[in-house]
Amino acid sequence: MVSRKKTANSKGRKAAKQGKKTHEANCPQKQRLKVNKNVQDEDDFLDEAIMIAATEKQALEEAAAAEERRQDSGDTQGRHQNGNTALREGNDDDRCWHGFKPSSHRQHVLCYEFVKTFGTVHDEAMARNEDGFVLGIKATEEKHPEAWKNMACIKPIISCCLCIGTKLICEGEYNGSRLYATLARYLEEVIAVENSIQNDIYWTKVFQLYGADERTLVKYFRRRIPCNCLNERYNEVKHLTKLGICYNPDCPLPDRKSERCKLRHCTKCRLA
């Protein structure tokens, strides 16, 4: 069993490296994500979120200044307007953020920059026929070490992944949403190991989302968001057969996929 007494940063790097061989051996080229065509849309969404966060910060500062002026002028109205104006924590009247509620402007920006770093490096690596997932994780460790040093930072990043993935599904971009589901699941596994809930990362569960069928994908997000934004989508795909990837590299099945009920999870790695 792998020791979990090391820092979260080293754990994330080691876990990603351990999964590299499994990923390369067990995920055929056809299963690799081809999300380059969605990069611009996703980048625009991320940039928009960062801009909104910056705007909200300015609004908070202006509200605080106005409050101070009211107090100086003897205004007894107080802060009754805060909840309806500036303090929306990254939300607005026309957009659902699917449960993503960062506690501060700094956390808001960190989450989106973390996810954007991962996605950008992933897509660039895949274009070079390299392991985008491992290189994406490594890039986040190098650019955002503060997130890996504190597991409390990982939970809102997972929520950010769920927000983006849900948005993509609502727009019919299932292929792009698989990347964020895989990243979210990986981070969930990292937290589980850190909290001693399990001894190691279950890579099978992580990479099953990398090529998940639409029913599995929608179900994963729907179970984790507090809103009802995916209810209609789930009704559209719940009749589909659940598929899983066979981890036999010589599997003769098309794309090495079969009905989930006919597959069994291998426990050899966990019991070794």
HUCOR-V39052 format. One record per backbone hydrogen bond with DSSP energy under -1.0 kcal/mol. CO is the residue of the C=O (numbers start at 1). NH is the residue of the N-H. If there is no record, write none. Layout:
<<CO/NH> <CO/NH>>
This chain:
<<7/11> <8/12> <9/13> <10/14> <11/15> <12/16> <13/17> <14/18> <15/19> <19/23> <20/24> <21/25> <22/26> <23/27> <28/31> <29/32> <35/38> <36/39> <38/42> <39/43> <40/44> <41/45> <42/46> <43/47> <44/48> <45/49> <46/50> <47/51> <48/52> <49/53> <50/54> <51/55> <52/56> <53/57> <54/58> <55/59> <56/60> <57/61> <58/62> <59/63> <60/64> <61/65> <62/66> <63/67> <64/68> <65/69> <66/70> <67/71> <68/72> <69/73> <70/75> <71/74> <79/82> <81/84> <82/87> <86/88> <97/100> <104/108> <105/109> <106/110> <107/111> <108/112> <109/113> <110/114> <111/115> <112/116> <113/117> <114/118> <115/119> <116/120> <117/121> <118/122> <119/123> <120/124> <121/125> <122/126> <123/127> <125/130> <126/129> <130/132> <131/135> <132/136> <133/137> <134/138> <135/139> <136/140> <137/141> <138/142> <139/143> <140/144> <144/147> <145/149> <150/153> <154/158> <155/159> <156/160> <157/161> <158/162> <159/163> <160/164> <161/165> <162/166> <163/167> <164/168> <165/169> <166/170> <167/171> <168/173> <169/172> <172/174> <173/177> <174/178> <177/181> <178/182> <179/183> <180/184> <181/185> <182/186> <183/187> <184/188> <185/189> <186/190> <187/191> <188/192> <189/193> <190/194> <191/195> <192/197> <192/198> <193/196> <201/203> <202/206> <203/207> <204/208> <209/212> <213/217> <214/218> <215/219> <216/220> <217/221> <218/222> <219/223> <221/224> <228/231> <230/234> <231/235> <232/236> <233/237> <234/238> <237/240> <242/260> <244/258> <248/251> <253/256> <254/257> <256/246> <258/244> <259/262> <260/263> <267/271> <268/272>>
